[in-house]
Amino acid sequence: MTARRPTIRDVAHRAGVSVTTVSHTFTGNGTVAPATQQRVRTAAHDLGYRPDVIAQGLRRNRLGVIALVARQLDALRPDLLVDVDYFARFAGAAAVASLAEGLGLMLVSDPTGPRAAGAALASDGFIVTEPVTDDPLVAMLTSAGIPFVTVGEVPGVPLGPESPPHVDIESGRLTTLALDHLWDSGARRIALVTGTDRNEWNLRTAAVYQRWARYRRITPSMVHVPEHLDDEGGRRAARTLLASGPAPDGVYALTSNHALGVVAVLAEHGLRVPADVRIVAGSDAESLRAAHPTISSIDLQPDELARRAVEVLAARLDDRPLPDHGEQRVGRLVVRASSTPPGPQP
């Protein structure tokens, strides 16, 4: 069995420093005290970690290649990606948009993780989706001076001239759109099911839901389940909601598989969708279009998000003004049977 290659995170843990400090030690960027540098190099030697000197050398010139890091691809099983529209649409659109900018696109694992390809750091720039709180990749790219753009804000980093450039995923507006639709369809006990990753999509949605619940004067009901649990996560969330009080009559579940799991458990308890419970999913997928009943969802329009991300990164690489996408909305509600109660019977 092949031993796992040590990563920059392993070195940081061993030396008792941050990932940024390790990166500074090997790239020469920033200021690191000599004693700390020695501690980092000793930890690297003990672990058998070697910085990618080839990638560092290639970084001196433009290669015409940018890297795409889609965080959730590392966690999801490959067979699930056939159903999840978001990743296939995003990667395909990013590749085409890159060609239009005279660039090549390389899909890579997170370079700070255990499955990273060393050549990834030779890329001219990075597109990072789903950045998380205290994101180690954002820290490393910043310290190494590698241009990047995130799809979604980096949680916890105030917006301003010095904040990382990002493509707005409009999670606040889309959350309100989904919740208002459930309310308008007649739901009054509306629950929220999110994932547990500390990214903008989960965190902003939860915050907006709580404000919306106060505005509507309803008691908020939230369940957070890990994304990798797929439909089982939705089943667990539904059981929790049903055990904690009156059954909800509306559910907004951020992932397609969680929404499907919720529907399955509701059926086991004799609750009908949409007659008893209205459902909206936060991301569209083939399984939602094929479900019985079909499930309403938010089309995040990942092809448009990808095009914008490539445009912003290409502008950074060429030292051009960044494009302004502020007046163009992205994302839309797709209404299907799950949130459309049947009309009065004759």
Number of C-alpha atoms within 10 A of each C-alpha: 3 4 5 8 14 16 21 23 18 19 25 20 14 16 20 14 15 17 22 22 24 27 22 18 20 17 15 12 14 12 10 14 10 10 9 16 18 14 19 24 19 16 19 22 12 11 15 12 17 14 15 15 15 12 15 18 10 15 16 10 11 13 14 16 17 27 22 27 23 21 16 15 15 14 10 14 12 10 8 11 14 13 17 19 19 17 17 15 16 20 21 16 20 27 20 18 23 23 14 12 13 11 18 18 22 17 15 21 20 21 20 19 17 15 15 15 14 15 15 23 24 23 24 23 27 28 24 21 23 22 25 21 17 13 16 20 20 23 17 21 18 15 19 19 12 17 19 26 25 23 22 22 27 24 19 12 12 11 13 8 7 8 11 17 22 22 21 17 20 18 21 17 15 21 24 16 14 24 23 15 18 24 17 12 15 16 22 17 19 24 24 23 28 25 23 14 18 17 20 23 24 18 20 18 22 21 12 18 23 18 13 17 18 12 9 13 10 13 13 17 18 19 19 18 19 14 21 16 15 21 20 20 26 32 23 18 25 25 17 13 21 14 10 9 9 9 18 19 22 26 28 26 28 25 25 28 27 31 30 24 21 26 28 18 19 20 11 9 10 9 16 16 25 20 14 15 23 28 29 31 27 26 24 25 22 12 17 24 15 10 13 12 16 17 29 27 29 23 19 21 18 24 20 16 22 26 20 23 28 30 20 24 26 24 15 18 17 8 9 11 9 13 13 9 12 9 6 6 11 19 18 15 20 14 16 16 19 26 28 20 16 11 7 5 4 3
